[in-house]
Amino acid sequence: MSDHVSSVVKACYFHIRTLGRLRPSLNKKTANAVAVSLIGSTLDYANSCLWGISKSELSRLQRVQNTAARIVAGKKTTDHITPVLRDLHWLPVEKRIEHKLLTLTYGCLHDLAPVYLQELIRRYQPQRNLRSAAHFRLERPSVQSGNANKKTAGFRSFSNVARFCGTRFPLDQGV
């Protein structure tokens, strides 16, 4: 995935340079809208495939977002970035990836996603009456996380990632 990350970083920095030149003539709200539409959409394109990438690749994408946020907010490189991201209502890159996966999973469980994705995810139904039957859980895919590491395709498959993210965040609210 490093080739994909490199192309995303390159495209984003092109838009950041353009935004940097235009920023003195834009107010903060307009600059934010331009940054979200150009840089945010480039960062979000196919970002669900980036789950489980190395920390160094993830930090490259986060630096792009931080640079864009500093330009939009008019902050220096020495200023702390967390308040800036919070003020702009931007999630960090890793959380954006998880949000995308959880949104897709929610759509699959509520018939809002394409059928080919819905077929990958099934709700766990125990074969006998158990107390855990009332809990909302996803069926375990054929590749178990204990048998694979983050670099294998099976561990990074949508069905496994959806189950993994679904156990960290409750998907059963509103069901």
C-alpha positions in Angstrom: 0.0 0.0 0.0 3.0 2.3 0.1 2.6 3.2 -3.6 -1.0 4.2 -3.0 -0.1 6.2 0.1 2.7 7.9 -1.9 0.3 8.9 -4.7 -2.3 10.2 -2.2 0.4 12.3 -0.4 1.7 13.7 -3.7 -1.9 14.7 -4.8 -2.7 16.2 -1.5 0.5 18.3 -1.3 -0.3 19.6 -4.8 -3.7 20.8 -3.5 -2.1 22.1 -0.2 0.3 24.3 -2.2 -2.6 25.7 -4.2 -4.6 26.3 -1.1 -1.6 28.0 0.6 -1.4 30.5 -2.3 -5.1 31.2 -2.1 -5.4 31.3 1.7 -4.7 35.0 2.2 -7.7 35.9 0.1 -10.1 33.4 1.7 -11.8 33.5 5.0 -11.5 30.5 7.4 -14.9 29.0 6.5 -14.2 29.1 2.8 -10.7 27.7 3.2 -12.1 24.9 5.3 -14.6 24.0 2.6 -11.9 24.0 -0.1 -9.6 21.9 2.1 -12.3 19.4 2.9 -13.4 19.1 -0.8 -9.9 18.8 -2.3 -7.7 17.3 0.4 -10.2 15.5 2.6 -11.8 13.8 -0.4 -8.4 12.7 -1.6 -7.5 11.3 1.8 -10.8 9.5 2.1 -10.7 7.9 -1.3 -10.4 4.1 -0.8 -9.2 4.7 2.8 -11.0 1.7 4.0 -8.4 -0.4 2.3 -5.7 1.3 4.4 -6.8 -0.4 7.7 -3.8 -2.1 9.2 -1.1 -0.3 7.3 2.2 0.5 9.0 2.5 3.4 11.5 5.0 5.1 9.2 2.6 5.1 6.3 -0.2 6.3 8.5 1.9 9.1 9.9 2.6 10.3 6.3 -1.1 10.7 5.7 -1.5 12.3 9.1 1.2 14.9 8.3 -0.7 15.8 5.1 -3.9 16.4 7.1 -2.0 18.4 9.8 -0.4 20.6 7.1 -3.8 21.3 5.6 -5.3 22.1 9.0 -2.5 24.5 9.8 -3.0 26.3 6.5 -6.8 26.6 7.0 -6.5 27.7 10.6 -3.5 30.0 9.9 -1.4 28.3 12.6 2.4 27.9 12.8 4.1 24.6 12.5 5.1 24.9 16.2 1.5 25.1 17.4 -0.1 21.9 18.7 -2.4 20.3 16.1 -5.0 18.6 18.2 -6.9 21.7 19.1 -6.8 22.8 15.5 -8.2 19.5 14.3 -10.9 19.6 17.0 -11.8 23.2 16.0 -12.2 22.3 12.4 -14.1 19.1 13.3 -11.7 16.9 11.4 -11.0 13.3 12.6 -7.4 12.1 12.6 -6.6 9.8 9.6 -6.8 6.6 11.6 -10.2 7.5 13.0 -11.4 8.4 9.5 -10.5 5.0 8.3 -12.3 3.3 11.2 -15.3 5.6 10.7 -15.5 4.6 7.0 -15.4 0.9 7.9 -18.0 1.2 10.6 -20.3 3.2 8.3 -19.9 0.4 5.7 -20.6 -2.2 8.3 -23.7 -0.4 9.6 -24.9 -0.1 6.0 -24.4 -3.8 5.5 -26.3 -4.7 8.6 -29.3 -2.5 7.7 -29.5 -3.2 4.0 -28.1 0.2 3.0 -24.9 -1.1 1.3 -24.4 -3.0 -1.9 -25.3 -6.6 -1.9 -21.8 -7.8 -2.5 -20.7 -6.2 0.7 -23.8 -7.4 2.6 -22.9 -11.0 1.7 -19.5 -10.6 3.5 -21.0 -9.8 6.9 -23.5 -11.9 8.9 -24.9 -11.6 12.3 -23.8 -14.3 14.7 -26.6 -16.7 15.6 -25.7 -19.3 18.1 -26.9 -22.8 17.4 -28.3 -23.3 20.9 -29.9 -21.0 23.4 -27.2 -18.9 25.1 -27.2 -15.8 27.2 -24.9 -14.1 24.6 -27.6 -14.6 22.0 -29.1 -11.2 23.0 -25.8 -9.5 22.2 -25.3 -8.1 18.8 -22.2 -9.8 17.3 -20.9 -10.5 13.9 -20.0 -14.0 12.7 -16.4 -14.9 12.8 -14.9 -15.0 9.2 -12.9 -18.0 8.1 -9.6 -16.2 8.7 -9.1 -15.8 12.5 -6.9 -13.0 13.8 -4.9 -15.5 15.9 -3.7 -17.3 12.7 -2.8 -14.2 10.8 -1.0 -10.9 11.3 -1.9 -7.4 10.0 0.1 -7.9 6.8 -1.9 -10.8 5.4 -4.8 -10.2 3.1 -7.1 -12.4 5.2 -6.6 -10.3 8.3 -7.2 -7.1 6.4 -10.3 -8.5 4.6 -13.5 -6.5 5.0 -15.4 -9.2 6.9 -12.6 -9.6 9.5 -12.0 -5.8 9.8 -15.7 -5.2 10.2 -15.9 -7.7 13.0 -12.8 -6.4 14.7 -14.0 -2.7 14.6 -17.5 -3.8 15.5 -16.2 -5.3 18.8 -14.5 -2.1 19.7 -17.5 0.1 19.0 -21.1 -0.9 19.7 -23.0 -1.5 16.4 -26.2 -2.5 18.1 -27.4 1.0 19.1 -30.6 1.8 17.4 -31.1 -1.8 16.2 
